[in-house]
Amino acid sequence: MNTILEPPDLMPPDDLASIRPTRPRGPLVIEIDGVTKMYQMGSETIHALRGVALKIFRNEYLAIMGPSGSGKSTLMNMLGCLDTPTAGKYEFTGKNVAAMEDDELAVIRNKEIGFVFQTFNLLPRSDALHNVELPLIYAGIGADERREKAELALKKVGLGHRMHHRPNELSGGQRQRVAIARALVNDPSIILADEPTGNLDSRTGEEIMALFEALYEQGNTIIVVTHEQDIAEHARRIVRLRDGLIESDTNI
């Protein structure tokens, strides 16, 4: 991953969409089988997931869709190791996540999964460079190596000229690119994006999706959770949930 991307506004989304190359998928990254998740709300038991089975491979670009209450957010939390199943199997790169302790899950979240959130989740008083360095600080990486990796990640998303700007000095699209650089900096197994264009106008949203397209072409594994059909159609595979079950799983 040494190629430096041009800023997304220099990459026409329509041109990227017309090419739509599909990379050969690699080894299995995530396998869940018979996964259920139940929550207790007072005297009522909520069945958020009802025996879901799903395989995700390296080099895939996957969108997860579903209406409110479908189990989409619960599945996202499960895939991101933010939650564990009530029952069923979940293996991440061959490791049994369902049986892991909290500290083991924290290591996977830090090193194996790059998170991109709708609300960016940046530290307001820190510049872009420090925000991108955060996962490396938690991973115990030394200062010089941290800075080098963070600078490279910001250059990859077209923000080499903005690395010393704070979030309030950046546009919404630039803030989301900082968040994407932060997700990339540890070279994770997957990038998990939750409604990544939800707080952006349509043009900026297209620029962010063009950036995901370019990252996918470079070999990144991307999972986007969205309720928007046009955003999901940027992916190569769409999984639809309804009532805690997978309704469809389609390559596009």
Buried (B, 14 or more C-beta within 10 A) or exposed (E): EEEEBEBBBEBEBEEBBEEEEBBEBEEBBBBBEBBBBBEEEEEEEEBBBBBBBBBBBBBBBBBBBBEEBBBBBBBBBBBBBBBBBBEBBBBBBEEEBBEBEEEBBEEBBBBBBBBBBBEBEBEEEBBBBBBBBBBBEBEEBEEEEBBEBBBBBBBBBBBBEBBEBBBEEBEBBBBBBBBBBBBBBBEBBBBBBBBBBBBBEEEBBBBBBBBBBBBBBBEBBBBBBBBBEEBBBBBBBBBBBBBBBBEEEEEE
